[in-house]
Amino acid sequence: MARSKSGFTGANKLRKTLRRLDPEITSGVKLAVKLGAEDISNDAAAIAYSKGIYDTGDLIDSIEVQLGREGLTALIGPGAKRLKISKSPFNTTLYVTDRDKYGAWQFFKGYWAEFGTKGDPANNVPPQTPRPFMQPAYDANKGTMSTQIQKAVNRALRVAVASTNDV
């Protein structure tokens, strides 16, 4: 089976299966995704603050969670609510309104803080060292979040199978 972008084998197939189920059955999975995403967001803000990424404070304030339409995917980070889940955040033609442009600016500032910059000596711009805050937040919550989502998925599938056997 091919490996998907999420890092889990068969995640897209599982997501399609869960979408076909009754919303009441998948509500536990959606709640687990939402709570896990909020935990990552909170930890990312705390880590960013501890690493000194708070010149004006707007980057930390812009760390948000955007859930996908079906509630089974989440986009977490600076300016997340202004970015499109299915589109590349680097496509700057998507940002038309001032709110979208501000969200994109926060995304790029977060990207530069996370991965650093090489600078530009010709224009006297010093390089910026990487100060990761999103990846450590994800790593800190990955195990708990995966366990909670797996339990919720197993519960949902058990209920779905039981309901089809009752018919």
N, C-alpha and C positions, 0 to 999 in steps of 0.2 A: 504494500500500500504506500502511495506517495506521501511524503511529509509535507504538511501544510505550513503556511506562514506563522501560525500560532505556536508552533513548536510541539504540538500534540498531534499524533497520527489519528486521522479520522475525525477531527474536530468539525470540519465543514459538514460531513455526513451526519454527525450527531446533531449539529445545529439544525439541519433541515428536518430531521426526524422530530426534534423537540418543537419546531415551529408548527408541525402538523397536529400536535397534541392539543387537547383542550387547555386554554389559558390557566384554568384552576390547577391543573396537574403540574404545569411548569412554573407556577408562581414561586415555589421554593428555590428553583434554580435561578430565576431572575433575582430573587432577594439575595442569594449567595453571591452572585456576580456584583450586584450593587454594593453590598457591604464590603466585599473584598476590594472593589475599586475605590471606595471611600477611605478604607484603611491605607491603601497605597498613596492616595492623594494627601492624607493627613501626615503620613510619614515623610513624603517627599517635601512638604512644606517645612517640617521640622528639620530635616537634613539640610535643606537649602539654607535655612536660617543659621544652622550651626556651622555651615561652611562659609558664611559671610556673604551670601548672594542676596543682599537686601539693601542695595544703594538707596533706592527710593521706596522699596517695599512692594512695588506694583507687580513684579515677577512672582513673588510668593503669593500675593493675593489672587493672581490669575491662574494658579494651579487648580484645575477644575476636573470634574468627571462628566463625560457625556456618554450616556447609554445609547446603544443602537436602537433602532425602531422596534426590534423584537425583544429587546431587553437581555439578550444573551451575549452581547459584545459591549466593550467599554473602551473609551478613549480617555486617557488620563494624562494631564500635564498642563503646562502654561498655555492658555488660550484654547483649551480643548473644545469649549462650547462653540467657538467660532469656526472650527475646522470641520471638514467633511470626513466622515469615517471611511467612506469608500474611495476618496480621492487622495492624491498626494498633497501633503501640506506645503510642499515646495513649489507648487503651481500657483504663482502669485496672481494669475488672472482670476482666481476664484474670489479674491478679496476686493469687493466693490464699495461697500459701505464703510463708514468710519469705524464702526464697531468691529467689522471684519478685519479691517486693516490693523486696528489696535490688538486684536486677538492674534493676528499673524505676527505682529511685532513681538508680542510676548512669547510666542512659540519660538521665533528665531533667537531671542535673547536667551531663552532656556536651552536651546540647542547649542548655542555658543558657550554657555556656562557648563553644560554637561560634557561637551567634547573638546572645548578649547578652540583657539584660533591660532593661525600661524603668524598673524601680524603682517605689517607692511613697512619694512624699514625705510623704503623710499619716501613714504609719507609720514614717517616718524610715529607709526602705530605699533606699539609693543605687542608681542604675542601674549595670549591669555592662556594660562595653564588650565587643563580640564578640572572641573570641580563637580563630579557626578553627584546627582541627587535623585534622579528618577530610577536609575538601575538599582542602587542600593535599597531604595524603598520597595521596588518590585521584589528583589531578592529576599528582603526581610519578611514579606507577606506571602511569597509564592507557595510555600508548603502548606500553610494554614488555609489559604484561599483554595488551593487545589483539592485539599481534603474535603472542605465544606462543599465545594461544587460537585465533587464526585459523589458524596453522600446524597446531595439533593438530586442529582441525575439518577442515581440508583433508585431512590425513593419514587421519583416521577415515573421511571420506566416500570417499576413494580406495580404502581397504581394503574398505569396504562395497560399493562398486560392483564391485571386482575379485572379491569373493566371490560376488556374485550372477551375474557373468558366467561363473564357473567351474561353476555348477550346471547 
